[in-house]
Amino acid sequence: MTSLPLTTTKKLGLVIDLDTCVGCQACATSCKEWNAQGDSGPLTDTDPYGADASGPWFNRIHGYEVKEQGRDDSRIVNFPRSCLHCEEPACVTVCPTGASYKRAEDGIVLVNPETCIGCKLCSWACPYGAREYDYTQGVMKKCTLCVDRIYNTNLEPEDQVPACVKACPTGARHFGDLGDESSAVSQLVKKRGGYDLLPELEYKPTNKYLPPRARRETKQTHIEALPKSNGSPMEKLFLWADKLLNKGNASVASGEDNSGKLEG
């Protein structure tokens, strides 16, 4: 079985804001696109344009209908799920070949496809369902935190983040060193009360989730009634123009040819 490093220099991971995630799937599709051509590629799909398409996805988004305490109405919470790069990952310690391992320099959990035998023990051990088996290649694959991107000095500094973070249109995904208490992601977790997923299992996920904020009560706005007609010349002009435009739209819909006609 595979051993874990005694300590890691960094704890790179994601902070996901469930309050601002809109479930648009941009993170999932950008992850698929990047990793299909990167170190994890190819991500083989079966019948990708057919009725029963299948293949590995490192990031999946689930939607749940939830109710807040003290409220009768519900809301939809979108929940992205990928590898959490745990401090005590069972998927690593159960691996019989050492193919699944945790890096000492940054805490990222990876899979070496050259030594993976496809036994699937890691997927059975992971309680988060973060492992993806590639049936074509016969090996296990997973989120790499875009390790081939975040250290790529050929990219601009703002692009040296995981593809899912770069693609998120609402800024719901944040990347950084969660082992550094002064980092922006650590401060965000502290400010918003970020939490671990299934902490009772004691795998100590590096990735954190920020809870949805309580919704504010909306006030009913009084709508003023429109003023009554006063028969002014300006109002008559607008009524005439409205009538003319409506008649023109009706003619177009019916196919009637009104070219050359002008009604005054």
N, C-alpha and C positions, 0 to 999 in steps of 0.2 A: 504494500500500500504506500501511497505517496505522503511524504511529510510536508508540513507547512513551515514557512520561515518563522523564526522566533519573533521577529519584528520587521516592519517595513518602513523605509525611509519616508515615503509619502503614502497617503490614502486617497488616491484619485477616484473620483466618483461623480455621480449625478445627484442633483436636488431637483425634484419634480413638483411643480406647483399645481395641485389639483383644483385650485380656485380659478386659474386662468387657462387650463388645458381645455380646448374646445373639441377635442376628438377628431381633428381634421385629417389625421393619418399622415401628415407631412413628415413626421419623425420616422415613421415606419417605412415609407417609400424612399426617403433619402438614405436611410440605413441600408435598405436592400440595394439601392443603386450603387452606393459607395463600396459595400462589401462584396458585391458581385464581381468587382474588378480588382479588389485589393488583396491583402494577404489571405483573407478567408475565401476568396473566390476560387472557382465559380460556385455560386449558390444555385445548385441545379433545381430547376422546376420541372414538374411533370404535367404535361398538357396545359401550359400556362394560359392558353386562350380558349380552353374548352370548358365544359360544364363542371368538370371535377378537377380543377386545377389544384396543385399541391406543391409544397416546397418549403425549405427552411426560411423562417423570418426571425430575426434576432430581437425585434421589437413588436409587440402586439398591444393593441389598445382595446380595452373593454369599457362598456358603458353600463352604469348601474343607476337605478332609480332609488333615491334615498329620501328619508324624511328627517327634518331637523326636529330636535326635541322642542316640544311646545308649539309645533305648527302642524296643521292638517294637510297642507299642500306639500308636494314633493318636488324634487329637482333631479336632474341628470348629472352625475359625476363621472367624468371620463378618467379612466385609470390605465395609464401606460405601464406595461410590464416587460422587463428585460432582466438580464443578469444583474444582480445587486453587488457583485464582487465582495462577498462576505469576508470578514476577518477570520472566521472559522468555517470555511466552506466544506460541507460534507461531500460535495462532488469531487473535491480534490483528494481527501483522505481515503475515499473508497476506490480510487482508480488503481488497478493492479499493475499498470505499466509505467506510471509517471507521466502519461500523456496530458492529464489534467493537472495543472500546477498554478501556484500563486507566486507572482514576481516579488522579490524582496525590495526592489528599487521603487516601486510605485503601488504595490498591492493589487494590481490587475490580475484577474484570473483568466487563464488562457488554456487552449487545447492544442497540443502538437499533433497534427494529422499524420505525421510520419510514424508515430508510435501508438496512435489510437487503434485499437483492435475492434472497435464498434460493439463492445459488450453491453453498453447502455447502463452500466451500474451507476454512472454519474447522474443520468437523467432520473433514475429511480430514487437516488439519494437527495436530489434537489427538491425542496418543498415548494419552490416558486415556479416550477415549470419552465425554467429558463434555458434548458438544453434543447437543441434542434438536431435531430438525426438526419443526415444526408443519405438517403437510401441508394442513390446512384453511386456515391463514392464509398459508402460503408463506414463513415466516420462521424463522430459527434462534432457539432459546431455550436458557437455561441457568440454573444456580444463580446467584442474585444476592446470596447471604449475607443474604437478607431485608433488603436495603437500605432498604426501605420500613417496616421494623419496628425495626431497631436504632437508628434516629435519630428514632423516633416518640415525642415527649415526652408524648403523650397516654396512653402506656402506663406502667405501673408500672416502676421501674428493673429489677426482676427479670425483667420480660417483654421488655426491650429486648435480646433475643438472638435468633439465628435460631430459627425454629420447630422445627427438628430438635433443637437443643440443649435447648430448653424441654421437648420431649416425651419425651426419652430417659429411660426408667425406671431405668436402672442408672448414670446419670451417666457414660456412655462418651464423650460428646461435650462438648468444651470450646471456648469462643469467647473471643478476645481479640486483643491486639496482639502479634504475633510479632516485630515490629521493636523492641520494648522488652524488653531483656534482663531487666529486673526484674519484668515482668508475670508473672501466675500461670501463663499458658500457656507462656511461655518457660522458666520454672523447672521446670515439669512435663516439658517436652521434655528439658531438661538432666538431670533426675533419672532419668528412665526410658529415656534413650537413644532419643528419638524420631528418626525417619528420614524422608527424602524418598522418594516413589514414583518409581522409575526415574531415579535421580540421574544416571546416565550420559548421559542425553539433554540435561542441562544447561539445562533449562527453569526450574529452581529453584522448585519448588512452595512456596507459602506454607503450605498445610495440611501437617500432620505426622501420622504414625502412631506410636502407642506399641506396641511388640511384646508378644505374649503372654508372661506370666511362665512360668518353668519350673514344672511341676507338682511338688508335694511328694509324697514317697513316703507311702503310707498304711500304717499298722500294722494287722496283724490283731488284732482284739480277741477275747479269750477269752470265750466265752459260757458262763455258769454254767448247769448243768442245773437244771431246776425240782425243788424238793423233792418227795419221794414223799408220797403221801396218808397222813395220820395219823388219818383217821376222826373228826375233831373235829366237834362240833355246828355250828360256823360253816361248816366246809367242806361238810357235808351240806346246809346251807341254800343255799349258792351252787350246788351241783350240782342241787338241786331247782328253783331259779329258772332255771337255764340250760336244764334239760329243758323247763320250762313255756314259756319264751320260744321255744325251737326248735319246739315243737309248734304254738304260735300262728302262727309264720311259715309253717309247712308248711300250715296250714289256710287261711291267706290265699291262698297260692299255688294251692291246689287249688279254692278257691271254697267250701269247706265252711262252713256257718253254725254257729258255736259260741256264739252269743249266749245268755246265760243259764246257760252251763255254767261251773263252777268246779271244777277238780280239785285236791284236797288231797294 
